[in-house]
Amino acid sequence: MNRWVVFLIAAFVLGGACVSRLAVADVVATWPFTGNTYAPTITGTPIAGLTVGDLSITTPNAAVSTLKITIPSSNYSGASGTTLLETAWTKGGFSATARGSFGFTVINSSSGAVQLSGLAFGVRMNSAGPTAYGVRYSINDTNPFTDEIASGSIATSESWFYKSHNDLSLLLPAGSTTEIRVYGYGGLANSTTYAIRFDDVRAVFTAVASVPEASAWAMGTAVVVAAWGAARFGHTKR
């Protein structure tokens, strides 16, 4: 057996055994607020056992948390430009209880992990509101909203902007319930509420197929094959 064949066998055993996850399908949930509803529209490849809930709102001023047909979101490509969400946020440093947010709950009853791989939305802030947002999560009510997986700025120019994060990798374990929230914060804290509008909220979920990690047998086999090859061919005269 040629030494290169031996080394290729070892590399194949090691390389093939080290792959742990493989993305296999996408589900796209969108909230265009068509028909004055908070329910998502689901497209893409179905993932059995995955449930994406209605969009929910937290705000210091519940009186302005409503869907409205006004000021179409026509300033970015692909805008639905019909019904939109208007709510109120306040200024100040991040707080899971004092800052406004919108979000949704995802229940993963499938047999494997699902990844939140993308999140996007249109946003329009008035001239005095908070200037930043952050995407946070809570899985099974543990460490609620302490970690930020994406963030960005909010222009206070009263123009529409589209915020897109397509490189997320939050794993939602099998049997889990996860709440995703987009919080607004920034600026000097005060009690004034500022109007903010959202449209075309979009989330992408990717099913993840499990592949066994490198087993002790595979690792041992690769080491033995490599060692045998070294002993067999290491001192061969050329």
PEKAKA-V239198 format. One record per backbone hydrogen bond with DSSP energy under -0.5 kcal/mol. NH is the residue of the N-H (numbers start at 1). CO is the residue of the C=O. E is the energy in kcal/mol with one decimal. If there is no record, write none. Layout:
# PEKAKA-V239198
((NH:CO:E) (NH:CO:E))
This chain:
# PEKAKA-V239198
((5:2:-0.5) (6:2:-1.7) (7:3:-2.2) (8:4:-2.1) (9:5:-2.1) (10:6:-2.1) (11:7:-2.4) (12:8:-2.4) (13:9:-2.3) (14:10:-2.4) (15:11:-3.1) (16:12:-2.5) (17:13:-1.1) (18:14:-0.8) (18:15:-0.7) (22:209:-1.5) (24:207:-2.3) (25:207:-0.8) (27:205:-3.0) (28:43:-2.5) (29:27:-0.5) (29:203:-3.0) (30:41:-2.2) (31:201:-3.0) (36:33:-1.5) (41:30:-3.0) (42:40:-0.5) (43:28:-2.6) (45:26:-2.4) (46:44:-0.6) (48:46:-0.5) (50:47:-2.1) (51:49:-0.6) (51:107:-2.5) (53:51:-0.5) (53:105:-3.0) (55:38:-2.7) (56:103:-3.2) (58:101:-2.8) (64:61:-1.6) (65:62:-1.4) (66:64:-1.4) (66:86:-2.2) (68:84:-2.5) (70:68:-0.8) (74:72:-1.9) (79:76:-1.6) (84:68:-2.7) (85:198:-2.8) (86:66:-2.2) (86:84:-0.5) (87:196:-2.8) (89:194:-2.3) (92:186:-1.5) (99:95:-1.5) (101:58:-2.6) (102:182:-1.5) (103:56:-2.2) (104:180:-1.9) (106:178:-3.5) (107:51:-2.7) (108:106:-0.6) (108:176:-2.8) (109:49:-3.3) (109:107:-0.8) (114:172:-2.1) (115:206:-3.0) (116:170:-3.1) (117:115:-1.0) (117:204:-2.1) (118:204:-1.3) (119:165:-2.3) (120:202:-2.6) (121:163:-2.2) (122:199:-3.3) (123:161:-2.7) (124:197:-2.0) (125:155:-0.7) (126:195:-1.4) (129:126:-0.9) (132:185:-1.9) (133:152:-2.3) (134:183:-2.0) (135:150:-3.3) (136:134:-0.6) (136:181:-2.9) (137:147:-0.7) (138:179:-1.6) (139:142:-0.8) (140:138:-0.6) (140:177:-3.2) (142:139:-1.8) (145:137:-1.9) (146:143:-1.4) (149:135:-2.5) (149:147:-0.5) (150:135:-0.9) (152:133:-1.9) (154:131:-2.6) (158:125:-1.5) (161:123:-2.1) (163:121:-3.1) (163:161:-0.6) (164:162:-0.5) (165:119:-2.6) (168:117:-1.2) (170:116:-1.4) (171:169:-0.6) (172:114:-3.9) (173:171:-0.7) (175:108:-2.4) (176:108:-0.7) (176:173:-1.5) (178:106:-2.9) (179:138:-2.4) (180:104:-2.8) (180:178:-0.5) (181:136:-2.7) (182:102:-3.2) (183:134:-2.9) (183:181:-0.6) (184:100:-2.1) (185:132:-2.3) (186:92:-3.2) (190:91:-0.6) (194:89:-3.0) (196:87:-2.3) (197:124:-2.5) (198:85:-2.8) (199:122:-1.6) (201:31:-1.5) (202:120:-3.0) (203:29:-3.0) (204:118:-2.4) (205:27:-3.1) (206:115:-2.9) (207:25:-2.1) (208:113:-2.0) (209:22:-3.0) (209:207:-0.5) (211:20:-2.1) (219:215:-2.5) (220:216:-2.7) (221:217:-2.8) (222:218:-2.2) (223:219:-2.2) (224:220:-2.6) (225:221:-2.7) (226:222:-2.4) (227:223:-2.7) (228:224:-2.9) (229:225:-2.3) (230:226:-2.1) (231:227:-2.4) (232:228:-2.6) (233:229:-2.6) (234:230:-2.0) (236:233:-1.3))
